[in-house]
């Protein structure tokens, strides 16, 4: 399948960084990078990657993945309050699946904005509140769907909900702008691809490629974008 909407944006951003720096390797900071799902491929693509992750188990898996891929990643245990990087050190900062779980989302995003170099970018990927509502309703979890709708933060309070908050388009954009960054791209990730059963793709030759094309086309088109499983922002720090 073709690259998804997030990979397409990041590939373009990294190409722009290389052009701006005369071919020098982009410096990427992945905060809350987990087991290296994003970090290892970026390192394999020639980026200088640093990961800040609070979980020692996730870091152990990341080191294993990096070793198997033959890449080097500077991985440290820490959180957004102690990034361990100088201000303006990274060309690209990733915050994928981070703002939903931190205690203070505005403070976390402000720290990420400070870590990126002037002219650099921050990539934010978050869970979408309205997608969570729809998916629960479709699954027959009507009470949970209504509770998510009524909760301002999009959280199932009083349950073992792993997320402290979920976002909608307006709330995410407002948060990013208040951090001092400029939103350049706001798109959906998982607009339709997660709604199509795998058996449908297996039974129809060419369906996987057609679905990938549909996903890319829908990623930036409201209202489809607004109910994607995740929302993605690429935001720029002023030069």
Secondary structure, DSSP 8 states (H G I E B T S, - for coil): ----HHHHHHHHHHHHHHHHTTT---EEEEET-TTTTTHHHHHHTT-EEEEEES-HHHHHHHHHHHHHHT---EEEE--TT---S-TT-EEEEEEES-TTTSS-HHHHHHHHHHHEEEEEEEEEEEEBHHHHHHHHHHTT-HHHHHHHHH-TT---TTTT-S-S--B-HHHHHHHHHHTT-EEEEEEEESSSGGGS-HHHHHHSTTHHHHHHHHHHHHTTSTTTGGGSSEEEEEEE---
